[in-house]
Amino acid sequence: MSLTLEAHPAARHAREAATAAAERAGVTVIEETDREKLRDIEGLLVSIWGTSPHGAPVPFDILRAISHAGCNISAAYLPDGTLCGAAVAIVTPGDTATYSFIAGVAPGIADKGVGFALKQHQRAWSLDRGIETMTWTFDPLVSRNARFNLSKLGAHVRQYERNFYGLMEDEINANDESDRLVAVWPLSSETSIACGEGTPRDVELPELGATTILKHGPDGEPQLLHSNDSTADDTLWCRAPRDIVALRASDPEQAALWRITMRESFETAFAAGYQADGVTRTGWYRLSK
């Protein structure tokens, strides 16, 4: 693969934002190409997701091929040289977008900003090659990831994919169906630039008295709301469970019901022209027209 596009005008700013994000997280983020370090990345990904009957989340030989093809493998290292995070991306035909298909941070440091630094490094890498958009998929039930993607990075979602990978057999997903939202990240938008500078797109759920309840969730609490505020531009609010990983372990039947509930809410909203463009700290997606 030949990535010969000229750098985007926003590339310099993106590099500065990536450097600042890495400094705040206390890590160094680089594009990793070293063969033995790629083996370490395979091990890190296994430590995060475990293994499935198919093996590691991304085997070493695939990582080696991706690197050799000139695509992106970003790696984060602590000051002592310990690998603590990695993100892997390929480039779509025509060099029109970067597709980031896995990113993870070592257990125990998820709140240190390492994941944000990795994504900012991927953003800068893409803009350096004239690529303006990044896409990836994520589980709509994992509200923590949703807030990171939509509010902290500035991505948006208009597409829902049912059972994208088939039945998931790794240790985190616990044989759940693999419904996914498709995140689209416009890398040079004003929102993404502000997010890169550390100003997230924070959204706040209106008071319940200012909304109409459209649907309740499997736990009996409101799950889908419509804003009654005429200035809110026909906004919906869709709630995800607080901790789906714990719920899968404690009550797999209710976890499965949440999958169906979220699927219905998103597919109906997207068909009506809504997009998800933010997530509250309590796990409510904002869907705007």
Short mmCIF file of the C-alpha atoms (twelve columns), coordinates in Angstrom:
data_MODEL
# 
_entry.id   MODEL 
# 
loop_
_atom_site.group_PDB 
_atom_site.id 
_atom_site.type_symbol 
_atom_site.label_atom_id 
_atom_site.label_alt_id 
_atom_site.label_comp_id 
_atom_site.label_asym_id 
_atom_site.label_seq_id 
_atom_site.Cartn_x 
_atom_site.Cartn_y 
_atom_site.Cartn_z 
_atom_site.pdbx_PDB_model_num 
ATOM 1   C CA . MET A 1   0.000   0.000   0.000  1 
ATOM 2   C CA . SER A 2   1.282   3.454   -0.873 1 
ATOM 3   C CA . LEU A 3   0.234   6.330   1.372  1 
ATOM 4   C CA . THR A 4   1.525   9.352   -0.527 1 
ATOM 5   C CA . LEU A 5   -1.128  12.005  0.094  1 
ATOM 6   C CA . GLU A 6   0.123   15.362  1.310  1 
ATOM 7   C CA . ALA A 7   -0.405  16.355  4.906  1 
ATOM 8   C CA . HIS A 8   -3.712  17.995  5.761  1 
ATOM 9   C CA . PRO A 9   -3.554  21.664  6.876  1 
ATOM 10  C CA . ALA A 10  -4.673  20.539  10.349 1 
ATOM 11  C CA . ALA A 11  -1.873  17.960  10.648 1 
ATOM 12  C CA . ARG A 12  0.534   20.175  12.575 1 
ATOM 13  C CA . HIS A 13  -2.117  21.050  15.136 1 
ATOM 14  C CA . ALA A 14  -3.005  17.358  15.444 1 
ATOM 15  C CA . ARG A 15  0.625   16.422  16.099 1 
ATOM 16  C CA . GLU A 16  0.824   19.066  18.815 1 
ATOM 17  C CA . ALA A 17  -2.417  17.807  20.370 1 
ATOM 18  C CA . ALA A 18  -1.128  14.221  20.275 1 
ATOM 19  C CA . THR A 19  2.136   15.220  21.960 1 
ATOM 20  C CA . ALA A 20  0.277   17.144  24.669 1 
ATOM 21  C CA . ALA A 21  -2.112  14.225  25.277 1 
ATOM 22  C CA . ALA A 22  0.805   11.809  25.673 1 
ATOM 23  C CA . GLU A 23  2.537   14.167  28.102 1 
ATOM 24  C CA . ARG A 24  -0.624  14.472  30.223 1 
ATOM 25  C CA . ALA A 25  -0.909  10.679  30.303 1 
ATOM 26  C CA . GLY A 26  2.748   10.246  31.217 1 
ATOM 27  C CA . VAL A 27  3.522   8.069   28.204 1 
ATOM 28  C CA . THR A 28  5.367   8.118   24.910 1 
ATOM 29  C CA . VAL A 29  3.293   7.132   21.871 1 
ATOM 30  C CA . ILE A 30  5.008   6.005   18.679 1 
ATOM 31  C CA . GLU A 31  4.233   4.228   15.442 1 
ATOM 32  C CA . GLU A 32  5.567   0.753   16.262 1 
ATOM 33  C CA . THR A 33  7.263   -1.299  13.534 1 
ATOM 34  C CA . ASP A 34  9.778   -3.384  15.495 1 
ATOM 35  C CA . ARG A 35  9.104   -7.095  15.066 1 
ATOM 36  C CA . GLU A 36  9.626   -8.132  18.671 1 
ATOM 37  C CA . LYS A 37  7.637   -5.165  19.983 1 
ATOM 38  C CA . LEU A 38  4.749   -6.318  17.805 1 
ATOM 39  C CA . ARG A 39  4.883   -9.621  19.687 1 
ATOM 40  C CA . ASP A 40  4.525   -7.611  22.898 1 
ATOM 41  C CA . ILE A 41  1.459   -5.892  21.444 1 
ATOM 42  C CA . GLU A 42  -0.114  -9.274  20.706 1 
ATOM 43  C CA . GLY A 43  0.460   -10.189 24.367 1 
ATOM 44  C CA . LEU A 44  -0.997  -6.909  25.597 1 
ATOM 45  C CA . LEU A 45  -4.167  -7.423  23.575 1 
ATOM 46  C CA . VAL A 46  -4.509  -10.937 25.017 1 
ATOM 47  C CA . SER A 47  -4.119  -9.527  28.541 1 
ATOM 48  C CA . ILE A 48  -7.032  -7.153  27.862 1 
ATOM 49  C CA . TRP A 49  -9.479  -9.358  25.967 1 
ATOM 50  C CA . GLY A 50  -8.240  -12.832 26.710 1 
ATOM 51  C CA . THR A 51  -8.346  -15.439 23.959 1 
ATOM 52  C CA . SER A 52  -11.159 -17.035 22.007 1 
ATOM 53  C CA . PRO A 53  -11.261 -20.382 20.180 1 
ATOM 54  C CA . HIS A 54  -9.660  -18.454 17.312 1 
ATOM 55  C CA . GLY A 55  -6.668  -17.381 19.413 1 
ATOM 56  C CA . ALA A 56  -5.353  -13.882 20.169 1 
ATOM 57  C CA . PRO A 57  -7.506  -10.813 19.355 1 
ATOM 58  C CA . VAL A 58  -4.928  -9.851  16.690 1 
ATOM 59  C CA . PRO A 59  -2.168  -12.439 16.130 1 
ATOM 60  C CA . PHE A 60  1.443   -11.372 15.713 1 
ATOM 61  C CA . ASP A 61  1.602   -12.347 12.043 1 
ATOM 62  C CA . ILE A 62  -1.365  -10.079 11.245 1 
ATOM 63  C CA . LEU A 63  0.218   -7.216  13.176 1 
ATOM 64  C CA . ARG A 64  3.455   -7.766  11.270 1 
ATOM 65  C CA . ALA A 65  1.618   -7.698  7.947  1 
ATOM 66  C CA . ILE A 66  -0.326  -4.545  8.849  1 
ATOM 67  C CA . SER A 67  2.896   -2.769  9.809  1 
ATOM 68  C CA . HIS A 68  4.699   -3.950  6.697  1 
ATOM 69  C CA . ALA A 69  1.827   -2.698  4.519  1 
ATOM 70  C CA . GLY A 70  2.396   0.821   5.832  1 
ATOM 71  C CA . CYS A 71  -0.730  0.987   7.965  1 
ATOM 72  C CA . ASN A 72  -0.818  2.202   11.549 1 
ATOM 73  C CA . ILE A 73  0.136   0.483   14.775 1 
ATOM 74  C CA . SER A 74  0.348   3.028   17.598 1 
ATOM 75  C CA . ALA A 75  1.971   1.934   20.851 1 
ATOM 76  C CA . ALA A 76  2.117   3.709   24.224 1 
ATOM 77  C CA . TYR A 77  5.044   3.197   26.604 1 
ATOM 78  C CA . LEU A 78  5.544   4.189   30.230 1 
ATOM 79  C CA . PRO A 79  8.776   6.020   31.169 1 
ATOM 80  C CA . ASP A 80  10.431  2.700   32.096 1 
ATOM 81  C CA . GLY A 81  9.697   1.324   28.619 1 
ATOM 82  C CA . THR A 82  6.740   -0.854  29.604 1 
ATOM 83  C CA . LEU A 83  4.126   -1.233  26.879 1 
ATOM 84  C CA . CYS A 84  0.800   -0.007  28.276 1 
ATOM 85  C CA . GLY A 85  -1.481  0.531   25.279 1 
ATOM 86  C CA . ALA A 86  -1.861  -0.070  21.567 1 
ATOM 87  C CA . ALA A 87  -4.154  0.833   18.685 1 
ATOM 88  C CA . VAL A 88  -4.213  -0.756  15.240 1 
ATOM 89  C CA . ALA A 89  -5.641  0.780   12.065 1 
ATOM 90  C CA . ILE A 90  -5.738  0.066   8.351  1 
ATOM 91  C CA . VAL A 91  -6.555  2.394   5.464  1 
ATOM 92  C CA . THR A 92  -9.622  2.027   3.258  1 
ATOM 93  C CA . PRO A 93  -9.255  1.756   -0.543 1 
ATOM 94  C CA . GLY A 94  -8.307  5.052   -2.125 1 
ATOM 95  C CA . ASP A 95  -6.772  6.276   1.128  1 
ATOM 96  C CA . THR A 96  -10.097 7.932   1.970  1 
ATOM 97  C CA . ALA A 97  -10.377 6.939   5.637  1 
ATOM 98  C CA . THR A 98  -8.512  5.222   8.436  1 
ATOM 99  C CA . TYR A 99  -10.287 2.206   9.926  1 
ATOM 100 C CA . SER A 100 -9.253  1.668   13.547 1 
ATOM 101 C CA . PHE A 101 -10.251 -1.874  14.417 1 
ATOM 102 C CA . ILE A 102 -8.759  -2.424  17.857 1 
ATOM 103 C CA . ALA A 103 -7.418  -0.216  20.651 1 
ATOM 104 C CA . GLY A 104 -6.741  -1.125  24.244 1 
ATOM 105 C CA . VAL A 105 -4.978  -0.047  27.411 1 
ATOM 106 C CA . ALA A 106 -3.363  -2.301  30.023 1 
ATOM 107 C CA . PRO A 107 -5.586  -3.164  32.999 1 
ATOM 108 C CA . GLY A 108 -5.251  -0.729  35.885 1 
ATOM 109 C CA . ILE A 109 -4.465  2.451   33.947 1 
ATOM 110 C CA . ALA A 110 -7.694  2.976   32.017 1 
ATOM 111 C CA . ASP A 111 -8.310  6.397   33.600 1 
ATOM 112 C CA . LYS A 112 -4.860  7.860   32.951 1 
ATOM 113 C CA . GLY A 113 -5.554  9.246   29.465 1 
ATOM 114 C CA . VAL A 114 -3.526  6.637   27.593 1 
ATOM 115 C CA . GLY A 115 -6.427  5.685   25.321 1 
ATOM 116 C CA . PHE A 116 -6.993  9.341   24.444 1 
ATOM 117 C CA . ALA A 117 -3.308  9.768   23.645 1 
ATOM 118 C CA . LEU A 118 -3.402  6.725   21.352 1 
ATOM 119 C CA . LYS A 119 -6.405  8.060   19.436 1 
ATOM 120 C CA . GLN A 120 -4.816  11.492  19.068 1 
ATOM 121 C CA . HIS A 121 -1.696  9.794   17.701 1 
ATOM 122 C CA . GLN A 122 -3.837  7.916   15.167 1 
ATOM 123 C CA . ARG A 123 -5.553  11.197  14.264 1 
ATOM 124 C CA . ALA A 124 -2.238  12.935  13.631 1 
ATOM 125 C CA . TRP A 125 -0.928  9.926   11.672 1 
ATOM 126 C CA . SER A 126 -4.000  10.077  9.422  1 
ATOM 127 C CA . LEU A 127 -3.932  13.836  8.841  1 
ATOM 128 C CA . ASP A 128 -0.204  13.627  8.051  1 
ATOM 129 C CA . ARG A 129 -1.282  11.467  5.110  1 
ATOM 130 C CA . GLY A 130 -4.139  13.710  4.032  1 
ATOM 131 C CA . ILE A 131 -6.796  11.388  5.474  1 
ATOM 132 C CA . GLU A 132 -9.645  13.374  7.039  1 
ATOM 133 C CA . THR A 133 -11.880 10.652  8.499  1 
ATOM 134 C CA . MET A 134 -11.473 7.731   10.877 1 
ATOM 135 C CA . THR A 135 -14.090 5.052   11.479 1 
ATOM 136 C CA . TRP A 136 -14.441 2.129   13.867 1 
ATOM 137 C CA . THR A 137 -17.146 0.094   15.579 1 
ATOM 138 C CA . PHE A 138 -18.013 -0.236  19.249 1 
ATOM 139 C CA . ASP A 139 -20.559 -2.003  21.429 1 
ATOM 140 C CA . PRO A 140 -23.544 0.308   22.100 1 
ATOM 141 C CA . LEU A 141 -24.034 -1.285  25.521 1 
ATOM 142 C CA . VAL A 142 -20.633 -0.137  26.820 1 
ATOM 143 C CA . SER A 143 -21.501 3.412   27.861 1 
ATOM 144 C CA . ARG A 144 -17.976 4.203   29.055 1 
ATOM 145 C CA . ASN A 145 -16.570 3.603   25.566 1 
ATOM 146 C CA . ALA A 146 -19.486 5.444   23.991 1 
ATOM 147 C CA . ARG A 147 -18.787 8.573   26.019 1 
ATOM 148 C CA . PHE A 148 -15.092 8.370   25.132 1 
ATOM 149 C CA . ASN A 149 -15.837 8.048   21.418 1 
ATOM 150 C CA . LEU A 150 -18.579 10.644  21.059 1 
ATOM 151 C CA . SER A 151 -17.967 13.194  23.800 1 
ATOM 152 C CA . LYS A 152 -14.202 13.049  24.403 1 
ATOM 153 C CA . LEU A 153 -13.090 12.525  20.787 1 
ATOM 154 C CA . GLY A 154 -15.924 14.206  18.858 1 
ATOM 155 C CA . ALA A 155 -17.125 11.301  16.710 1 
ATOM 156 C CA . HIS A 156 -20.750 10.696  15.750 1 
ATOM 157 C CA . VAL A 157 -22.880 7.678   14.834 1 
ATOM 158 C CA . ARG A 158 -25.578 7.177   12.216 1 
ATOM 159 C CA . GLN A 159 -25.291 3.447   11.592 1 
ATOM 160 C CA . TYR A 160 -26.170 0.325   13.604 1 
ATOM 161 C CA . GLU A 161 -24.826 -3.102  12.624 1 
ATOM 162 C CA . ARG A 162 -26.538 -6.212  14.006 1 
ATOM 163 C CA . ASN A 163 -24.271 -9.031  15.189 1 
ATOM 164 C CA . PHE A 164 -21.303 -7.550  13.331 1 
ATOM 165 C CA . TYR A 165 -18.805 -10.303 14.218 1 
ATOM 166 C CA . GLY A 166 -21.289 -13.063 15.018 1 
ATOM 167 C CA . LEU A 167 -21.349 -14.591 18.501 1 
ATOM 168 C CA . MET A 168 -18.456 -13.236 20.596 1 
ATOM 169 C CA . GLU A 169 -16.503 -15.958 22.397 1 
ATOM 170 C CA . ASP A 170 -13.780 -13.961 24.153 1 
ATOM 171 C CA . GLU A 171 -13.592 -13.505 27.908 1 
ATOM 172 C CA . ILE A 172 -15.081 -9.993  28.014 1 
ATOM 173 C CA . ASN A 173 -18.068 -10.445 25.702 1 
ATOM 174 C CA . ALA A 174 -19.177 -13.741 27.254 1 
ATOM 175 C CA . ASN A 175 -20.977 -15.257 24.241 1 
ATOM 176 C CA . ASP A 176 -23.037 -12.118 23.624 1 
ATOM 177 C CA . GLU A 177 -24.165 -11.057 20.163 1 
ATOM 178 C CA . SER A 178 -21.858 -8.480  18.621 1 
ATOM 179 C CA . ASP A 179 -24.129 -5.558  17.688 1 
ATOM 180 C CA . ARG A 180 -22.025 -2.509  16.897 1 
ATOM 181 C CA . LEU A 181 -22.393 1.216   16.350 1 
ATOM 182 C CA . VAL A 182 -20.248 2.655   13.552 1 
ATOM 183 C CA . ALA A 183 -18.307 5.690   14.773 1 
ATOM 184 C CA . VAL A 184 -17.322 8.339   12.239 1 
ATOM 185 C CA . TRP A 185 -14.637 10.777  13.389 1 
ATOM 186 C CA . PRO A 186 -14.150 13.894  11.219 1 
ATOM 187 C CA . LEU A 187 -10.541 14.498  12.162 1 
ATOM 188 C CA . SER A 188 -10.321 18.204  11.277 1 
ATOM 189 C CA . SER A 189 -13.762 19.366  12.430 1 
ATOM 190 C CA . GLU A 190 -14.042 22.190  14.965 1 
ATOM 191 C CA . THR A 191 -15.435 19.711  17.489 1 
ATOM 192 C CA . SER A 192 -12.563 17.266  17.021 1 
ATOM 193 C CA . ILE A 193 -10.005 20.076  17.267 1 
ATOM 194 C CA . ALA A 194 -11.568 21.290  20.534 1 
ATOM 195 C CA . CYS A 195 -11.660 17.744  21.885 1 
ATOM 196 C CA . GLY A 196 -8.014  17.271  20.920 1 
ATOM 197 C CA . GLU A 197 -7.180  20.338  22.992 1 
ATOM 198 C CA . GLY A 198 -8.884  18.756  26.007 1 
ATOM 199 C CA . THR A 199 -12.353 20.334  25.738 1 
ATOM 200 C CA . PRO A 200 -14.834 17.449  25.434 1 
ATOM 201 C CA . ARG A 201 -18.301 17.737  23.930 1 
ATOM 202 C CA . ASP A 202 -20.135 17.430  27.239 1 
ATOM 203 C CA . VAL A 203 -23.896 16.926  27.164 1 
ATOM 204 C CA . GLU A 204 -26.354 16.974  30.052 1 
ATOM 205 C CA . LEU A 205 -29.617 15.062  30.360 1 
ATOM 206 C CA . PRO A 206 -32.626 17.395  30.774 1 
ATOM 207 C CA . GLU A 207 -34.739 17.171  33.893 1 
ATOM 208 C CA . LEU A 208 -37.231 14.311  33.582 1 
ATOM 209 C CA . GLY A 209 -40.060 16.839  33.775 1 
ATOM 210 C CA . ALA A 210 -38.767 18.351  30.522 1 
ATOM 211 C CA . THR A 211 -38.974 15.030  28.673 1 
ATOM 212 C CA . THR A 212 -41.529 12.458  27.576 1 
ATOM 213 C CA . ILE A 213 -40.784 8.804   28.370 1 
ATOM 214 C CA . LEU A 214 -41.034 6.751   25.178 1 
ATOM 215 C CA . LYS A 215 -39.776 3.416   26.510 1 
ATOM 216 C CA . HIS A 216 -38.595 1.715   29.689 1 
ATOM 217 C CA . GLY A 217 -35.521 -0.473  29.945 1 
ATOM 218 C CA . PRO A 218 -35.226 -4.061  31.207 1 
ATOM 219 C CA . ASP A 219 -34.627 -2.676  34.713 1 
ATOM 220 C CA . GLY A 220 -37.974 -0.858  34.685 1 
ATOM 221 C CA . GLU A 221 -36.412 2.615   34.527 1 
ATOM 222 C CA . PRO A 222 -36.842 5.075   31.608 1 
ATOM 223 C CA . GLN A 223 -34.660 4.101   28.675 1 
ATOM 224 C CA . LEU A 224 -35.769 6.321   25.768 1 
ATOM 225 C CA . LEU A 225 -36.822 9.944   26.228 1 
ATOM 226 C CA . HIS A 226 -37.969 12.745  23.937 1 
ATOM 227 C CA . SER A 227 -37.074 16.303  24.900 1 
ATOM 228 C CA . ASN A 228 -40.065 18.605  25.307 1 
ATOM 229 C CA . ASP A 229 -37.914 21.722  24.905 1 
ATOM 230 C CA . SER A 230 -38.714 23.390  21.575 1 
ATOM 231 C CA . THR A 231 -35.136 24.713  21.439 1 
ATOM 232 C CA . ALA A 232 -33.646 21.206  21.719 1 
ATOM 233 C CA . ASP A 233 -34.120 20.539  17.989 1 
ATOM 234 C CA . ASP A 234 -36.151 17.340  18.374 1 
ATOM 235 C CA . THR A 235 -33.703 15.498  20.632 1 
ATOM 236 C CA . LEU A 236 -33.930 11.904  21.877 1 
ATOM 237 C CA . TRP A 237 -32.065 10.456  24.864 1 
ATOM 238 C CA . CYS A 238 -31.243 6.747   24.907 1 
ATOM 239 C CA . ARG A 239 -29.862 5.069   28.057 1 
ATOM 240 C CA . ALA A 240 -27.341 2.223   28.149 1 
ATOM 241 C CA . PRO A 241 -26.822 -0.003  31.215 1 
ATOM 242 C CA . ARG A 242 -24.273 1.349   33.679 1 
ATOM 243 C CA . ASP A 243 -21.952 -1.701  33.560 1 
ATOM 244 C CA . ILE A 244 -22.841 -4.283  30.913 1 
ATOM 245 C CA . VAL A 245 -19.739 -6.413  31.624 1 
ATOM 246 C CA . ALA A 246 -20.796 -6.932  35.249 1 
ATOM 247 C CA . LEU A 247 -24.411 -7.463  34.181 1 
ATOM 248 C CA . ARG A 248 -23.431 -10.200 31.720 1 
ATOM 249 C CA . ALA A 249 -21.840 -12.060 34.629 1 
ATOM 250 C CA . SER A 250 -24.577 -11.467 37.220 1 
ATOM 251 C CA . ASP A 251 -27.727 -11.583 35.053 1 
ATOM 252 C CA . PRO A 252 -27.123 -12.746 31.463 1 
ATOM 253 C CA . GLU A 253 -30.849 -12.804 30.709 1 
ATOM 254 C CA . GLN A 254 -31.246 -9.105  31.539 1 
ATOM 255 C CA . ALA A 255 -28.061 -8.340  29.601 1 
ATOM 256 C CA . ALA A 256 -29.583 -10.027 26.551 1 
ATOM 257 C CA . LEU A 257 -32.751 -7.959  26.987 1 
ATOM 258 C CA . TRP A 258 -30.647 -4.799  27.024 1 
ATOM 259 C CA . ARG A 259 -29.157 -5.829  23.679 1 
ATOM 260 C CA . ILE A 260 -32.623 -6.086  22.137 1 
ATOM 261 C CA . THR A 261 -33.829 -2.855  23.758 1 
ATOM 262 C CA . MET A 262 -30.862 -0.809  22.551 1 
ATOM 263 C CA . ARG A 263 -31.076 -2.348  19.097 1 
ATOM 264 C CA . GLU A 264 -34.708 -1.312  18.723 1 
ATOM 265 C CA . SER A 265 -34.088 2.202   20.045 1 
ATOM 266 C CA . PHE A 266 -31.122 2.932   17.800 1 
ATOM 267 C CA . GLU A 267 -32.450 1.359   14.624 1 
ATOM 268 C CA . THR A 268 -35.728 3.250   14.943 1 
ATOM 269 C CA . ALA A 269 -33.970 6.546   15.660 1 
ATOM 270 C CA . PHE A 270 -31.451 6.202   12.826 1 
ATOM 271 C CA . ALA A 271 -34.207 5.302   10.365 1 
ATOM 272 C CA . ALA A 272 -35.964 8.529   11.381 1 
ATOM 273 C CA . GLY A 273 -32.870 10.631  10.609 1 
ATOM 274 C CA . TYR A 274 -31.255 10.969  14.034 1 
ATOM 275 C CA . GLN A 275 -27.550 10.674  14.826 1 
ATOM 276 C CA . ALA A 276 -25.842 10.034  18.159 1 
ATOM 277 C CA . ASP A 277 -23.459 12.904  18.925 1 
ATOM 278 C CA . GLY A 278 -22.784 12.808  22.656 1 
ATOM 279 C CA . VAL A 279 -23.096 10.742  25.825 1 
ATOM 280 C CA . THR A 280 -23.689 11.944  29.380 1 
ATOM 281 C CA . ARG A 281 -21.576 10.790  32.313 1 
ATOM 282 C CA . THR A 282 -24.529 8.624   33.396 1 
ATOM 283 C CA . GLY A 283 -24.730 6.724   30.103 1 
ATOM 284 C CA . TRP A 284 -27.433 8.573   28.140 1 
ATOM 285 C CA . TYR A 285 -26.803 8.955   24.413 1 
ATOM 286 C CA . ARG A 286 -27.992 12.208  22.853 1 
ATOM 287 C CA . LEU A 287 -29.591 11.680  19.456 1 
ATOM 288 C CA . SER A 288 -30.157 14.791  17.366 1 
ATOM 289 C CA . LYS A 289 -31.740 15.426  13.981 1 
# 
